[in-house]
Amino acid sequence: MQYSNEVENMCFVKKGANHGPAPIPEEGKWVQSKEIKDISGLTHGIGWCAPQQGACKLTLNIKEGIIEEALVETIGCSGMTHSAAMAGEILVGKTILEALNTDLVCDAINTAMRELFLQIVYGRSQSAFSEGGLYIGAGLEDLGKGHRSQTSTIYSTKAKGPRYLELTEGYITEIALNEYDEIIGYKYVNIGKMMDNIKTGMEPLEAIKKASGQYGRFDEATKVIDPRKE
């Protein structure tokens, strides 16, 4: 290491204060993180692309600085989905510092990685106070049994009002209206369950029927509409 002449000619003064970093909560312990391998936890957060026209929800399960599990969910341009596919392969096995400095293809995913890095190195993970942290596979829990992202798609105009297209339960097939033309319920198909039924050999129409349900006061409707056609 090179020193300037001015520093070389200085006398030595011993440093008194040396308390180390403030401890942060990690998986039920208080840890003074000094190296990347000192970081553990599961966390998730949102990133956005440069023109703010799309977003990524990124979930990471980190053990001793290594990304052991990653869930990448995106909404926006079609290119995002392909970027997410690549990021899913890139992320796992890297340290969080490597991942922070790796091109994850899409701005939204890169931004999400940055935000998650900040969360977890400051001790703000979802598993901060969970003793032993969360097992590998915990990232799938947000998806439910059907292993599909929890999404909602609502379209609305001032002239014609709202249309529910997709909610947590699934793909909306019908909307129930009361006598005032207000929404009071809907019917849906859970696509994840439907596909699981089909994979067992069930006929598609029967699979749709088994995966269908309704919510709200659907049976009290004075009018039922198809939100995609009416």
TORRO-936630 format. One record per residue: x, y, z of N, C-alpha, C in turn; chain; residue in one letter. Coordinates in steps of 0.001 Angstrom, whole numbers. Layout:
! residues N
X  Y  Z  X  Y  Z  X  Y  Z  A  A;
...
! end
This chain:
! residues 230
843  -1194  0  0  0  0  881  1248  0  A  M;
562  2210  -817  1365  3421  -908  762  4529  -50  A  Q;
1631  5291  612  1222  6425  1422  1900  7678  892  A  Y;
1225  8790  1035  1845  10055  636  2966  10397  1614  A  S;
3826  11290  1198  4942  11708  2045  4435  12354  3327  A  N;
3335  13109  3210  2767  13763  4396  2326  12747  5434  A  E;
1698  11656  4967  1249  10630  5908  2444  9883  6491  A  V;
3420  9589  5679  4609  8879  6159  5290  9629  7302  A  E;
5270  10948  7259  5962  11759  8262  5135  12027  9514  A  N;
3861  11552  9516  3026  11734  10712  3437  10771  11815  A  M;
3268  11201  13071  3503  10296  14189  2256  9422  14402  A  C;
2428  8281  15041  1326  7350  15240  478  7751  16447  A  F;
-836  7767  16270  -1776  8004  17368  -2741  6821  17405  A  V;
-2827  6150  18525  -3654  4958  18652  -5138  5302  18622  A  K;
-5906  4480  17904  -7350  4674  17822  -8002  4107  19081  A  K;
-8838  4932  19732  -9476  4486  20973  -10798  3774  20741  A  G;
-11712  4418  20025  -13047  3845  19820  -12996  2742  18769  A  A;
-13429  1551  19159  -13478  434  18215  -14596  -519  18639  A  N;
-15830  -53  18500  -16978  -830  18992  -17521  -1816  17959  A  H;
-17071  -1703  16727  -17578  -2589  15688  -18948  -2156  15197  A  G;
-19498  -2859  14207  -20802  -2486  13651  -21939  -2753  14636  A  P;
-23011  -2010  14484  -24188  -2248  15311  -24768  -3617  14968  A  A;
-25169  -4402  15948  -25756  -5714  15665  -27115  -5563  14978  A  P;
-27377  -6462  14035  -28669  -6469  13347  -29351  -7805  13595  A  I;
-30702  -7816  13566  -31416  -9088  13796  -31365  -9968  12550  A  P;
-30932  -11203  12749  -30868  -12179  11655  -31305  -13544  12168  A  E;
-32422  -14011  11670  -32894  -15363  11965  -32867  -15664  13465  A  E;
-33389  -14727  14235  -33514  -14926  15675  -32261  -14640  16480  A  G;
-31231  -14092  15843  -29994  -13758  16551  -29619  -12304  16263  A  K;
-28799  -11739  17148  -28228  -10412  16896  -26807  -10614  16397  A  W;
-26532  -10123  15196  -25272  -10405  14528  -24541  -9101  14192  A  V;
-23242  -9046  14509  -22400  -7947  14049  -21828  -8362  12687  A  Q;
-22461  -7888  11639  -22078  -8309  10293  -20844  -7542  9821  A  S;
-19783  -8276  9558  -18541  -7683  9079  -18185  -8163  7676  A  K;
-18710  -9310  7293  -18443  -9876  5978  -19749  -10365  5367  A  E;
-19737  -10595  4055  -20941  -11048  3363  -21463  -12357  3950  A  I;
-20554  -13251  4369  -20986  -14544  4913  -21715  -14398  6242  A  K;
-21703  -13200  6827  -22412  -12969  8086  -23897  -12676  7873  A  D;
-24332  -12573  6615  -25706  -12173  6310  -26573  -13385  5986  A  I;
-27716  -13495  6677  -28695  -14541  6394  -30097  -13973  6546  A  S;
-31050  -14556  5835  -32443  -14145  5987  -33236  -14288  4707  A  G;
-34554  -14319  4851  -35465  -14314  3701  -36154  -12963  3629  A  L;
-36177  -12389  2442  -36850  -11101  2272  -37371  -10971  850  A  T;
-38324  -10082  665  -38805  -9795  -681  -39127  -8316  -802  A  H;
-39135  -7836  -2043  -39397  -6425  -2281  -39597  -6165  -3761  A  G;
-39813  -4908  -4082  -40190  -4500  -5431  -39102  -3647  -6075  A  I;
-38900  -3873  -7376  -38037  -3020  -8180  -38796  -2564  -9406  A  G;
-38318  -1515  -10059  -39028  -948  -11198  -38030  -609  -12294  A  W;
-38506  -605  -13534  -37615  -316  -14650  -37442  1190  -14807  A  C;
-36465  1583  -15629  -36102  2997  -15762  -37281  3892  -16147  A  A;
-38093  3523  -17147  -39248  4379  -17462  -40439  4145  -16535  A  P;
-40251  3290  -15510  -41288  2977  -14527  -42567  2466  -15188  A  Q;
-42374  1588  -16168  -43506  997  -16868  -43693  -476  -16523  A  Q;
-42879  -984  -15617  -42987  -2371  -15201  -42341  -2554  -13850  A  G;
-42639  -3683  -13190  -42122  -3922  -11849  -41762  -5387  -11663  A  A;
-40871  -5631  -10709  -40464  -6985  -10347  -40609  -7151  -8842  A  C;
-41254  -8243  -8437  -41239  -8641  -7029  -40228  -9769  -6907  A  K;
-39189  -9538  -6127  -38098  -10499  -5976  -38081  -11022  -4547  A  L;
-38021  -12345  -4408  -37921  -12986  -3100  -36628  -13777  -3042  A  T;
-35825  -13544  -2009  -34546  -14234  -1853  -34450  -14872  -472  A  L;
-33954  -16094  -443  -33654  -16773  823  -32138  -16934  877  A  N;
-31509  -16237  1804  -30052  -16137  1869  -29543  -16847  3125  A  I;
-28581  -17714  2954  -27954  -18417  4067  -26448  -18185  4003  A  K;
-25905  -17553  5060  -24470  -17258  5155  -23946  -16557  3900  A  E;
-24725  -15578  3445  -24311  -14736  2333  -24624  -15277  957  A  G;
-25055  -16548  863  -25317  -17188  -422  -26823  -17220  -702  A  I;
-27209  -16866  -1920  -28618  -16955  -2318  -28939  -18416  -2599  A  I;
-29735  -19018  -1730  -30091  -20429  -1853  -31419  -20621  -2577  A  E;
-32246  -19573  -2610  -33588  -19673  -3202  -33978  -18313  -3764  A  E;
-34581  -18315  -4941  -35022  -17054  -5554  -36375  -17259  -6230  A  A;
-37257  -16304  -6018  -38551  -16268  -6714  -38627  -14926  -7433  A  L;
-38793  -14960  -8746  -38826  -13742  -9558  -40208  -13616  -10196  A  V;
-40917  -12553  -9876  -42237  -12300  -10462  -42212  -10916  -11111  A  E;
-42696  -10819  -12354  -42646  -9540  -13063  -43991  -9191  -13674  A  T;
-44194  -7893  -13859  -45347  -7405  -14601  -44895  -6193  -15406  A  I;
-45248  -6154  -16669  -44805  -5051  -17513  -44669  -5515  -18945  A  G;
-43519  -5245  -19546  -43317  -5616  -20948  -43070  -7118  -21066  A  C;
-43281  -7639  -22275  -43097  -9072  -22498  -41657  -9504  -22277  A  S;
-40705  -8590  -22540  -39299  -8911  -22335  -38970  -9212  -20892  A  G;
-39756  -8667  -19972  -39508  -8894  -18546  -39599  -10368  -18185  A  M;
-40560  -11071  -18777  -40739  -12483  -18427  -39514  -13296  -18827  A  T;
-38935  -12977  -19991  -37737  -13691  -20417  -36534  -13283  -19565  A  H;
-36489  -12027  -19166  -35422  -11576  -18269  -35516  -12297  -16930  A  S;
-36744  -12484  -16455  -36952  -13181  -15187  -36460  -14622  -15275  A  A;
-36689  -15259  -16432  -36224  -16640  -16622  -34703  -16711  -16495  A  A;
-34018  -15736  -17097  -32558  -15711  -17015  -32094  -15388  -15593  A  M;
-32764  -14426  -14949  -32376  -14029  -13587  -32534  -15192  -12624  A  A;
-33564  -16017  -12835  -33777  -17168  -11969  -32605  -18139  -12012  A  G;
-31951  -18230  -13162  -30776  -19086  -13282  -29521  -18398  -12754  A  E;
-29463  -17083  -12932  -28264  -16328  -12557  -28124  -16189  -11038  A  I;
-29229  -15932  -10341  -29172  -15513  -8941  -28692  -16591  -7973  A  L;
-29264  -17780  -8071  -28980  -18795  -7051  -27519  -19231  -7099  A  V;
-26960  -19402  -5904  -25558  -19803  -5792  -24590  -18652  -5674  A  G;
-25042  -17437  -5984  -24178  -16268  -5860  -24266  -15687  -4448  A  K;
-23215  -14977  -4049  -23330  -14186  -2828  -24202  -12978  -3139  A  T;
-24746  -12346  -2109  -25596  -11182  -2365  -24797  -10023  -2953  A  I;
-23498  -9965  -2670  -22665  -8922  -3279  -22449  -9208  -4761  A  L;
-22217  -10470  -5098  -22085  -10839  -6515  -23368  -10500  -7267  A  E;
-24504  -10873  -6674  -25795  -10644  -7336  -26067  -9160  -7511  A  A;
-25648  -8360  -6537  -25842  -6918  -6625  -25069  -6339  -7799  A  L;
-23927  -6928  -8101  -23061  -6407  -9157  -23119  -7234  -10442  A  N;
-24169  -8039  -10590  -24372  -8847  -11785  -25531  -8263  -12588  A  T;
-25397  -8228  -13901  -26494  -7757  -14746  -27593  -8809  -14745  A  D;
-28724  -8479  -14172  -29867  -9396  -14106  -30834  -9151  -15259  A  L;
-30313  -8586  -16336  -30969  -8439  -17640  -31981  -7293  -17678  A  V;
-32871  -7216  -16709  -33947  -6218  -16716  -33724  -5176  -15627  A  C;
-33965  -3918  -15933  -33803  -2843  -14941  -34615  -3103  -13675  A  D;
-35828  -3592  -13857  -36715  -3819  -12708  -36133  -4872  -11769  A  A;
-35547  -5933  -12331  -34963  -6991  -11506  -33690  -6485  -10832  A  I;
-32884  -5722  -11571  -31681  -5126  -10980  -32042  -4204  -9817  A  N;
-33083  -3395  -9996  -33508  -2473  -8938  -34035  -3244  -7735  A  T;
-34793  -4307  -7995  -35289  -5133  -6895  -34128  -5728  -6107  A  A;
-33088  -6191  -6812  -31915  -6749  -6140  -31253  -5700  -5262  A  M;
-31165  -4485  -5758  -30570  -3396  -4965  -31385  -3137  -3699  A  R;
-32702  -3075  -3846  -33555  -2788  -2693  -33502  -3913  -1667  A  E;
-33452  -5166  -2145  -33363  -6294  -1218  -32011  -6328  -502  A  L;
-30966  -5977  -1230  -29635  -5915  -609  -29655  -4934  558  A  F;
-30232  -3757  323  -30298  -2748  1393  -31112  -3252  2578  A  L;
-32246  -3892  2285  -33078  -4420  3368  -32297  -5382  4246  A  Q;
-31681  -6350  3592  -31128  -7470  4360  -29843  -7116  5082  A  I;
-29009  -6226  4514  -27774  -5863  5220  -28055  -4896  6369  A  V;
-29240  -4296  6385  -29638  -3457  7515  -30507  -4212  8512  A  Y;
-30655  -5530  8310  -31397  -6340  9276  -32895  -6224  9188  A  G;
-33406  -5899  7974  -34854  -5745  7827  -35457  -6860  6970  A  R;
-35030  -8076  7212  -35559  -9214  6466  -36870  -9680  7086  A  S;
-37611  -10481  6322  -38882  -11009  6822  -38656  -12033  7930  A  Q;
-37472  -12624  7961  -37177  -13677  8942  -36227  -13197  10037  A  S;
-36167  -11879  10236  -35212  -11312  11195  -35352  -11917  12592  A  A;
-36592  -12189  13003  -36814  -12692  14360  -37326  -14129  14368  A  F;
-37116  -14847  13256  -37499  -16262  13165  -36278  -17107  13489  A  S;
-36312  -17816  14618  -35160  -18585  15049  -34787  -19633  13993  A  E;
-33557  -19583  13535  -33104  -20513  12515  -33485  -20111  11107  A  G;
-34237  -19034  10971  -34640  -18570  9652  -35726  -19426  9039  A  G;
-35942  -19280  7744  -36959  -20031  7022  -36299  -21044  6102  A  L;
-36908  -22216  6023  -36368  -23311  5220  -36348  -22951  3736  A  Y;
-35521  -23657  2978  -35476  -23459  1531  -36770  -24035  946  A  I;
-37498  -23218  242  -38825  -23571  -255  -39885  -22640  289  A  G;
-39511  -21848  1304  -40461  -20909  1897  -40921  -19854  901  A  A;
-40072  -19568  -104  -40432  -18570  -1105  -41635  -18956  -1940  A  G;
-41931  -20260  -1998  -43075  -20724  -2786  -44402  -20490  -2081  A  L;
-44361  -20223  -771  -45602  -20135  -9  -46509  -19007  -485  A  E;
-45918  -17917  -966  -46724  -16808  -1476  -47551  -17222  -2690  A  D;
-47101  -18265  -3398  -47788  -18683  -4610  -48986  -19578  -4329  A  L;
-49047  -20164  -3155  -50151  -21066  -2852  -49959  -22425  -3505  A  G;
-50960  -23290  -3355  -50857  -24670  -3831  -50756  -24762  -5349  A  K;
-51327  -23797  -6040  -51287  -23831  -7494  -49996  -23325  -8093  A  G;
-49100  -22803  -7230  -47817  -22260  -7684  -47990  -21253  -8819  A  H;
-48900  -20286  -8586  -49088  -19189  -9531  -48991  -17882  -8767  A  R;
-48465  -16856  -9414  -48347  -15543  -8777  -49721  -15008  -8406  A  S;
-49783  -14324  -7276  -51033  -13705  -6842  -51182  -12375  -7585  A  Q;
-52059  -12356  -8565  -52203  -11162  -9397  -53646  -10669  -9408  A  T;
-53795  -9417  -9731  -55138  -8860  -9952  -55076  -7978  -11193  A  S;
-56124  -8060  -11998  -56236  -7222  -13186  -57641  -6640  -13215  A  T;
-57712  -5334  -13053  -58999  -4629  -13046  -58947  -3550  -14114  A  I;
-59946  -3555  -14986  -60016  -2516  -16016  -61270  -1682  -15775  A  Y;
-61127  -339  -15920  -62257  531  -15613  -62242  1769  -16502  A  S;
-63432  2222  -16899  -63572  3492  -17606  -64650  4324  -16937  A  T;
-64546  5612  -17066  -65571  6495  -16516  -66913  6240  -17183  A  K;
-66846  5949  -18481  -68089  5770  -19244  -68812  4480  -18900  A  A;
-68048  3390  -18675  -68684  2079  -18525  -68396  1385  -17195  A  K;
-67572  1980  -16343  -67336  1408  -15022  -66279  309  -15001  A  G;
-66180  -407  -13871  -65104  -1389  -13678  -65431  -2764  -14252  A  P;
-64340  -3496  -14577  -64428  -4894  -14982  -63353  -5671  -14223  A  R;
-63764  -6647  -13411  -62802  -7520  -12751  -62388  -8596  -13759  A  Y;
-61088  -8714  -14027  -60598  -9681  -15000  -59853  -10843  -14341  A  L;
-59077  -10534  -13308  -58393  -11598  -12566  -58143  -11127  -11147  A  E;
-58416  -12011  -10182  -58192  -11724  -8771  -57450  -12905  -8145  A  L;
-57207  -12830  -6847  -56442  -13874  -6187  -57021  -15263  -6442  A  T;
-58349  -15357  -6441  -58978  -16665  -6640  -58707  -17224  -8026  A  E;
-58553  -16342  -9013  -58264  -16808  -10361  -58850  -15931  -11453  A  G;
-59023  -16543  -12610  -59539  -15892  -13827  -61039  -15664  -13659  A  Y;
-61474  -14407  -13793  -62886  -14081  -13590  -63669  -14383  -14871  A  I;
-64716  -15185  -14731  -65531  -15565  -15891  -66827  -14779  -15969  A  T;
-67390  -14422  -14807  -68655  -13687  -14788  -68684  -12723  -13611  A  E;
-69344  -11587  -13820  -69534  -10605  -12748  -71021  -10489  -12451  A  I;
-71374  -10506  -11175  -72769  -10388  -10750  -73088  -8938  -10406  A  A;
-74194  -8434  -10930  -74638  -7064  -10666  -75986  -7086  -9945  A  L;
-76209  -6053  -9118  -77525  -5918  -8473  -78430  -5027  -9323  A  N;
-79568  -4635  -8753  -80531  -3834  -9515  -80016  -2433  -9847  A  E;
-78947  -2019  -9159  -78349  -706  -9428  -77120  -830  -10347  A  Y;
-76901  -1991  -10905  -75747  -2288  -11752  -74423  -2172  -11004  A  D;
-74448  -2477  -9705  -73235  -2502  -8888  -72749  -3950  -8763  A  E;
-71419  -4127  -8719  -70853  -5469  -8583  -71093  -6006  -7175  A  I;
-71664  -7199  -7097  -71905  -7824  -5796  -71263  -9213  -5681  A  I;
-70607  -9657  -6739  -69955  -10965  -6691  -69386  -11336  -8043  A  G;
-68746  -12496  -8090  -68177  -12958  -9357  -67934  -14457  -9309  A  Y;
-67809  -15044  -10503  -67399  -16434  -10647  -65979  -16453  -11203  A  K;
-65234  -17491  -10856  -63832  -17553  -11262  -63405  -18988  -11547  A  Y;
-62286  -19119  -12250  -61619  -20402  -12450  -60198  -20271  -11913  A  V;
-59841  -21131  -10970  -58475  -21149  -10455  -57610  -21918  -11452  A  N;
-56804  -21193  -12217  -56043  -21795  -13316  -55044  -22832  -12806  A  I;
-54427  -22566  -11668  -53468  -23521  -11116  -54125  -24857  -10806  A  G;
-55282  -24811  -10128  -56001  -26043  -9796  -56495  -26742  -11064  A  K;
-56958  -25942  -12034  -57437  -26508  -13286  -56327  -27308  -13978  A  M;
-55139  -26734  -14052  -54035  -27406  -14711  -53605  -28655  -13938  A  M;
-53638  -28565  -12603  -53313  -29747  -11802  -54298  -30875  -12089  A  D;
-55591  -30525  -12239  -56615  -31531  -12542  -56366  -32165  -13913  A  N;
-56041  -31330  -14894  -55802  -31835  -16251  -54590  -32760  -16272  A  I;
-53558  -32415  -15492  -52348  -33246  -15475  -52592  -34621  -14874  A  K;
-53655  -34764  -14081  -53988  -36081  -13519  -54790  -36921  -14503  A  T;
-55135  -36334  -15665  -55889  -37069  -16672  -57350  -36677  -16763  A  G;
-57780  -35713  -15966  -59172  -35277  -15982  -59485  -34558  -17284  A  M;
-60702  -34761  -17800  -61128  -34068  -19014  -61147  -32556  -18760  A  E;
-60735  -31733  -19745  -60639  -30286  -19537  -61910  -29625  -19005  A  P;
-63068  -29956  -19555  -64309  -29330  -19088  -64605  -29692  -17640  A  L;
-64341  -30940  -17272  -64529  -31362  -15887  -63507  -30674  -14986  A  E;
-62274  -30511  -15493  -61223  -29840  -14723  -61601  -28393  -14445  A  A;
-62172  -27725  -15448  -62619  -26338  -15263  -63714  -26272  -14202  A  I;
-64654  -27197  -14292  -65765  -27224  -13332  -65266  -27436  -11908  A  K;
-64307  -28349  -11740  -63770  -28648  -10410  -62976  -27474  -9838  A  K;
-62395  -26666  -10724  -61555  -25552  -10276  -62322  -24236  -10214  A  A;
-63622  -24275  -10444  -64437  -23054  -10464  -65077  -22792  -9104  A  S;
-65402  -21536  -8873  -66085  -21154  -7639  -66715  -19793  -7812  A  G;
-67338  -19310  -6766  -67932  -17977  -6804  -67721  -17273  -5487  A  Q;
-67812  -15948  -5532  -67542  -15127  -4356  -68604  -14041  -4247  A  Y;
-68908  -13660  -2999  -69872  -12583  -2776  -71307  -13075  -2856  A  G;
-72193  -12164  -3221  -73630  -12470  -3291  -74034  -12784  -4735  A  R;
-73269  -13682  -5352  -73496  -13983  -6760  -74916  -14477  -7023  A  F;
-75454  -15286  -6127  -76786  -15869  -6337  -77907  -14835  -6254  A  D;
-77602  -13648  -5750  -78614  -12590  -5636  -78597  -11643  -6838  A  E;
-77776  -11945  -7833  -77608  -11049  -8979  -78904  -10879  -9765  A  A;
-79152  -9646  -10192  -80256  -9386  -11120  -79753  -9409  -12557  A  T;
-78421  -9381  -12708  -77820  -9416  -14030  -76409  -9973  -13912  A  K;
-76011  -10816  -14855  -74673  -11390  -14890  -74023  -11061  -16233  A  V;
-72785  -10575  -16170  -72104  -10197  -17420  -70740  -10887  -17528  A  I;
-70277  -11037  -18763  -68927  -11494  -19061  -68044  -10240  -19112  A  D;
-67079  -10085  -18185  -66306  -8833  -18104  -65426  -8573  -19325  A  P;
-65199  -9595  -20127  -64342  -9431  -21302  -65123  -9140  -22581  A  R;
-66435  -9285  -22531  -67247  -9091  -23733  -68361  -8071  -23584  A  K;
-68766  -7812  -22342  -69923  -6928  -22149  -69537  -5667  -21406  A  E;
! end
